[in-house]
Amino acid sequence: MKHTLDPHMIRHLSLEETCRKTAELGYDYIELSPRPDFLSWWTRPKVYPERIASFKKALKDHGVGLATLQPMYRWASPYPDEWENAIDNWKRAIEIAIEMDCPMFVSEFGRGGSPNRSLNDRSGVHRPETCEMQFFRAMDILVPILEREGLTLSLEAHPEDWLEEIAPAIDIIKTINSPAVKASFIAPHTFFYGPDMEANLRATAGHLVHVRLADTYDHNKSSELRYIVNPPESKVRVHQHLDIGQGEIDWDLFFKTLADMEFDGVLSNCVFAWEDRAEASAASMLASTKSYIAKYF
């Protein structure tokens, strides 16, 4: 099991200081989410030999590993220029992972916006079937490279994407049928995946290599008024990334199910809600995670 910190809440720190702080907080690994000085959102990685050398040295000096990188590019875009840029950026990200000795990518099926946006808004996702076709085109190009380089790509369904639920996500992963393509389960997205958390977790069996940990509220309860958006007809996807125990996930069931599945992959703390108490949150999450692991594994 890899206890991993997503350092988004301390992203003001340099890469080198992030390594120091991650070790200080008791984590063994970093999950490097998008940041402007490495793999940035949508754009070309801002990475060059001196930056790689300095980052690798800091990881080694502080005894921290790089568990995952998270490229975020529009590989499911219906627009040819966006799609081609995404493929180019993914190829560069693969080169960087090799240079960084990072074994795993985590990413989404295709962030881009809500299906309810105007067709004239290029930030929108318009037709799920078109996005799916573009995604498979990307897989046809990238999967052989991942396989050749011995890298793993772990995919997550995400609220607001063209694919939000576990069952169709696992169908696509099985259809790709590659040892390089695996599944992520994002705990704070639990209630978007469907009403039965245990069944959704078990649906990933044989493919699950990466789990993100954070608590959230069940938006389906209280007449869907757990949180209120105005105007009421707004088409949005609201969720939280809270400390374990602050939401409504059944964590005993969650970790018991992982244990039953003999999960032995990346466990990532991805709380985003508490930048004003980021270090206390990180410490609390690690203590809670280790307590559940000791109880059920």
C-alpha positions in Angstrom: 0.0 0.0 0.0 1.3 3.4 -0.9 0.2 6.2 1.5 0.2 9.2 -0.9 -0.4 13.0 -0.5 -1.9 15.1 -3.2 -0.2 18.4 -2.3 -2.8 20.7 -3.9 -3.5 22.5 -0.7 0.2 23.3 -0.3 0.8 24.1 -4.0 2.4 27.4 -3.1 5.5 25.5 -2.1 8.1 24.7 -4.7 8.5 21.2 -5.9 11.6 20.8 -3.6 9.7 22.2 -0.6 6.8 20.0 -1.4 9.0 16.9 -1.0 10.3 18.2 2.3 6.8 18.9 3.6 5.3 15.6 2.4 8.0 13.7 4.4 7.5 16.0 7.4 3.8 15.1 7.4 4.5 11.4 7.4 3.7 10.4 3.9 5.9 8.2 1.8 4.7 9.3 -1.6 3.5 12.2 -3.6 0.6 12.2 -6.1 1.5 15.2 -8.2 -1.7 16.8 -9.4 -1.6 19.6 -12.0 0.5 22.6 -11.2 1.8 25.4 -13.4 5.5 24.5 -12.9 5.2 20.9 -14.0 2.2 19.2 -15.6 -0.2 22.1 -15.9 -3.9 22.0 -16.9 -4.4 21.6 -20.6 -1.1 23.1 -21.7 2.4 21.9 -22.6 4.3 20.6 -19.5 6.7 23.2 -18.1 9.5 20.7 -17.6 13.1 20.8 -18.6 16.3 18.9 -17.5 17.3 21.2 -14.6 13.8 21.1 -13.1 13.7 17.3 -13.4 17.1 16.9 -11.8 16.2 19.2 -8.9 12.9 17.5 -8.3 14.5 14.0 -8.4 17.2 15.1 -6.0 14.6 16.5 -3.5 12.6 13.3 -3.6 15.7 11.3 -2.9 17.0 13.7 -0.2 13.7 13.5 1.7 13.0 9.8 1.2 9.8 10.4 -0.7 8.6 8.6 -3.9 6.6 9.9 -6.8 3.6 7.5 -6.9 1.6 9.2 -9.7 1.5 12.0 -12.1 -1.9 13.5 -13.2 -1.9 14.8 -16.8 -5.1 16.7 -17.7 -5.5 17.1 -21.5 -8.5 17.2 -23.8 -8.0 13.8 -25.3 -11.8 13.4 -25.7 -12.3 16.8 -27.4 -14.5 16.8 -30.6 -12.2 19.6 -31.9 -9.3 18.4 -34.0 -6.8 21.0 -32.7 -7.6 20.4 -29.1 -7.4 16.6 -29.6 -4.1 16.8 -31.4 -2.6 19.1 -28.8 -3.7 16.7 -26.1 -2.0 13.8 -27.8 1.2 15.7 -28.2 1.1 16.8 -24.5 0.4 13.2 -23.4 3.4 12.0 -25.3 5.6 14.6 -23.6 4.1 13.6 -20.2 5.1 10.0 -20.9 8.6 11.1 -21.5 8.6 13.0 -18.2 7.2 10.0 -16.3 10.1 7.9 -17.6 12.6 10.5 -16.6 11.1 10.8 -13.1 10.9 7.0 -12.6 7.1 7.5 -12.0 5.2 4.2 -12.6 1.6 5.5 -12.9 -0.6 8.2 -14.4 -4.0 9.0 -13.0 -6.4 10.9 -15.2 -10.0 11.4 -16.2 -11.9 10.2 -19.3 -12.3 13.7 -20.5 -12.9 16.9 -18.6 -14.2 19.7 -20.7 -17.5 21.0 -19.3 -21.1 20.2 -18.8 -23.2 18.6 -21.6 -25.7 21.4 -21.0 -23.5 24.2 -22.3 -24.0 25.8 -25.6 -22.7 24.1 -28.7 -20.9 27.3 -29.5 -18.9 27.1 -26.2 -15.7 25.2 -26.9 -15.2 24.5 -23.2 -18.3 22.3 -23.3 -18.8 18.6 -23.8 -21.5 18.1 -26.3 -22.2 14.5 -27.3 -21.0 11.7 -25.1 -20.7 9.4 -28.1 -18.4 11.8 -29.9 -16.2 12.2 -26.8 -16.1 8.4 -26.4 -15.0 8.0 -30.0 -12.2 10.6 -29.6 -11.1 9.0 -26.3 -10.8 5.6 -28.0 -8.8 7.2 -30.8 -6.4 8.6 -28.1 -6.1 5.1 -26.5 -5.2 3.6 -29.9 -2.2 5.9 -30.0 -1.2 6.0 -26.3 -1.8 2.5 -25.0 0.9 0.9 -27.1 3.4 3.5 -25.8 2.4 2.9 -22.2 2.7 -0.8 -22.7 6.1 -0.5 -24.3 7.4 1.7 -21.4 5.9 -0.3 -18.6 3.7 2.5 -17.4 0.2 2.3 -15.9 -2.7 4.6 -16.7 -5.5 4.6 -14.0 -8.7 6.2 -15.2 -11.5 7.8 -13.2 -15.1 8.8 -14.0 -15.6 12.3 -12.9 -18.7 14.5 -12.2 -19.2 16.9 -15.1 -17.3 14.7 -17.6 -19.0 12.9 -20.5 -18.6 9.8 -18.3 -19.6 10.1 -14.6 -20.5 6.5 -13.4 -18.4 3.5 -12.5 -20.2 0.8 -14.6 -19.6 2.3 -18.1 -16.1 3.4 -17.0 -15.2 -0.2 -16.2 -16.8 -1.4 -19.4 -14.5 0.9 -21.3 -11.4 -0.2 -19.4 -12.3 -3.8 -20.1 -12.8 -3.0 -23.8 -9.4 -1.4 -24.0 -8.2 -4.7 -22.6 -4.6 -3.7 -21.8 -2.5 -4.5 -18.7 -1.5 -0.8 -18.9 -5.0 0.6 -18.3 -6.5 0.3 -14.9 -9.2 1.9 -12.7 -9.4 4.6 -10.0 -12.1 4.9 -7.4 -12.6 8.4 -6.1 -14.2 8.3 -2.7 -15.6 11.9 -2.7 -17.4 11.0 -6.0 -19.1 8.0 -4.3 -22.6 9.4 -4.5 -22.2 10.3 -8.2 -21.2 6.8 -9.1 -24.5 5.4 -7.9 -26.5 4.5 -4.8 -24.6 1.3 -3.8 -21.0 2.1 -2.9 -20.0 -1.4 -2.1 -21.3 -2.7 -5.5 -19.5 0.1 -7.3 -16.2 -0.7 -5.5 -16.6 -4.4 -6.2 -17.3 -3.6 -9.9 -13.7 -2.5 -10.2 -12.2 -5.8 -9.0 -9.2 -6.9 -11.0 -8.7 -3.4 -12.3 -8.5 -1.2 -9.2 -5.0 0.2 -8.6 -5.7 3.7 -7.2 -8.1 5.1 -4.6 -8.5 8.8 -3.7 -9.6 9.4 -0.1 -11.8 12.3 1.0 -15.2 12.5 2.6 -18.3 14.1 1.1 -22.1 14.5 1.6 -24.7 12.4 0.0 -26.5 14.9 -2.3 -29.3 12.4 -2.9 -30.6 12.8 0.7 -32.8 15.5 2.2 -34.8 16.0 -1.0 -31.5 16.7 -2.8 -31.0 19.7 -0.6 -27.8 18.6 1.2 -26.4 21.7 -0.5 -28.3 24.4 -2.3 -27.4 26.0 -5.6 -29.1 29.2 -6.9 -30.8 29.5 -9.2 -32.3 26.0 -8.4 -32.5 24.9 -12.0 -28.7 25.4 -12.4 -27.1 22.3 -14.1 -24.1 21.8 -11.8 -22.3 18.9 -10.1 -21.5 19.8 -6.5 -19.4 17.7 -4.2 -16.7 18.1 -1.5 -13.3 16.8 -0.6 -13.4 16.8 3.2 -11.5 15.1 5.9 -12.6 11.5 6.8 -15.4 11.8 9.3 -16.7 15.1 8.1 -19.1 13.7 5.5 -21.4 10.7 5.0 -19.3 8.0 3.5 -19.5 4.7 5.4 -15.7 4.3 5.9 -15.9 1.0 7.8 -17.7 -0.5 4.8 -15.4 1.3 2.4 -12.2 -0.1 3.9 -13.7 -3.5 4.7 -14.6 -3.9 1.0 -11.1 -2.8 -0.1 -9.7 -5.5 2.2 -12.1 -8.1 0.9 -10.9 -7.2 -2.6 -7.2 -7.5 -1.4 -6.5 -4.0 -2.6 -2.8 -3.2 -2.5 -2.3 0.0 -4.6 -2.1 3.7 -4.2 -4.2 5.4 -1.4 -4.2 9.1 -2.0 -5.2 11.8 0.4 -7.0 14.3 -1.9 -8.7 16.7 0.6 -9.1 20.1 -1.0 -11.5 21.9 1.4 -9.1 23.1 4.1 -6.3 25.2 2.8 -6.4 27.2 6.0 -5.5 24.1 7.9 -3.8 22.0 5.3 -1.1 20.4 7.5 -3.6 19.5 10.2 -5.9 18.0 7.6 -3.1 16.0 6.0 -2.0 14.6 9.4 -5.6 13.7 10.3 -6.2 12.0 7.0 -3.0 9.9 7.3 -3.9 8.9 10.9 -7.5 7.9 9.9 -6.3 6.0 6.9 -3.7 4.0 8.8 -6.3 3.2 11.5 -8.8 1.8 9.0 -6.0 -0.2 7.3 -4.9 -1.7 10.7 -8.5 -2.6 11.4 -9.4 -4.3 8.2 -6.3 -5.4 6.4 
